[in-house]
Amino acid sequence: MKAVVSVIGRDMVGILAKVSTVCAEANTNVIEVSQSVMQDLFAMVMIIDIAQINCQLETLQARLQERLEGMTIHVMHEDIFNSMHRI
């Protein structure tokens, strides 16, 4: 099982490190990362393996939001993500 994590906001040092740390604490594995910085705007999409996750996806999102204050963060199961983007 996989989930998609998106992070958007002002660029700052350590965003990827903070997201990776929270994911590791939740026992998820980062499979793929795509990120870019446009002027001072940071955007990242990450695919994580949630087969062994130790919390709910909502909890993971809340933990990420706590660590990355001011960023817009979404965590979505891949089935929901795929269904939303078929249209």
C-alpha positions as CSV (number, residue, x, y, z in Angstrom):
1,M,0.0,0.0,0.0
2,K,1.2,3.5,-0.8
3,A,0.3,7.1,0.0
4,V,1.0,10.4,-1.6
5,V,2.4,13.3,0.5
6,S,2.3,16.8,-0.9
7,V,4.1,19.8,0.7
8,I,3.8,23.3,-0.6
9,G,5.0,26.6,1.0
10,R,7.8,29.0,1.5
11,D,11.2,27.5,1.0
12,M,13.4,26.9,4.1
13,V,16.2,24.7,5.2
14,G,15.3,21.2,6.3
15,I,11.9,20.6,4.7
16,L,12.8,17.2,3.2
17,A,14.7,16.2,6.3
18,K,11.7,17.0,8.6
19,V,9.2,15.2,6.3
20,S,11.5,12.1,6.0
21,T,12.0,12.0,9.8
22,V,8.2,12.1,10.5
23,C,7.7,9.4,7.9
24,A,10.4,7.2,9.5
25,E,8.9,7.7,13.0
26,A,5.6,6.4,11.5
27,N,7.4,3.4,10.1
28,T,6.8,4.3,6.5
29,N,9.4,4.0,3.7
30,V,10.0,6.8,1.2
31,I,9.8,5.4,-2.3
32,E,10.0,8.4,-4.6
33,V,10.4,12.1,-4.2
34,S,9.9,15.0,-6.6
35,Q,10.6,18.5,-5.5
36,S,11.2,21.9,-6.9
37,V,11.9,25.4,-5.8
38,M,10.5,28.3,-7.8
39,Q,11.9,31.6,-6.4
40,D,10.9,31.2,-2.7
41,L,8.1,28.6,-3.2
42,F,8.8,25.0,-2.3
43,A,6.7,22.2,-3.8
44,M,7.2,18.5,-3.2
45,V,5.3,15.3,-3.9
46,M,6.4,12.1,-2.2
47,I,5.2,8.5,-2.5
48,I,5.6,6.5,0.7
49,D,5.0,2.8,1.4
50,I,2.5,2.5,4.2
51,A,2.3,-1.3,4.5
52,Q,3.8,-1.2,8.0
53,I,2.6,2.3,9.2
54,N,2.1,2.6,12.9
55,C,-0.6,5.3,12.9
56,Q,-3.5,6.6,10.8
57,L,-2.8,8.7,7.7
58,E,-4.6,11.6,9.4
59,T,-2.2,11.4,12.4
60,L,0.8,11.3,10.0
61,Q,-0.6,14.5,8.3
62,A,-1.1,16.2,11.7
63,R,2.5,15.3,12.8
64,L,3.8,16.7,9.5
65,Q,1.8,19.9,10.0
66,E,3.2,20.3,13.5
67,R,6.8,20.1,12.3
68,L,6.3,22.2,9.2
69,E,4.2,25.1,10.4
70,G,3.0,27.4,7.7
71,M,3.2,24.7,4.9
72,T,0.2,23.2,3.2
73,I,0.5,19.4,3.6
74,H,-1.8,16.6,2.3
75,V,-1.4,12.9,2.9
76,M,-3.7,10.7,0.8
77,H,-3.9,7.0,0.2
78,E,-2.9,6.1,-3.4
79,D,-6.4,4.7,-4.2
80,I,-8.1,8.0,-3.4
81,F,-5.4,10.0,-5.2
82,N,-5.8,7.8,-8.3
83,S,-9.6,8.0,-8.2
84,M,-9.5,11.8,-8.0
85,H,-7.1,12.1,-10.9
86,R,-8.9,9.8,-13.4
87,I,-11.4,12.4,-14.4
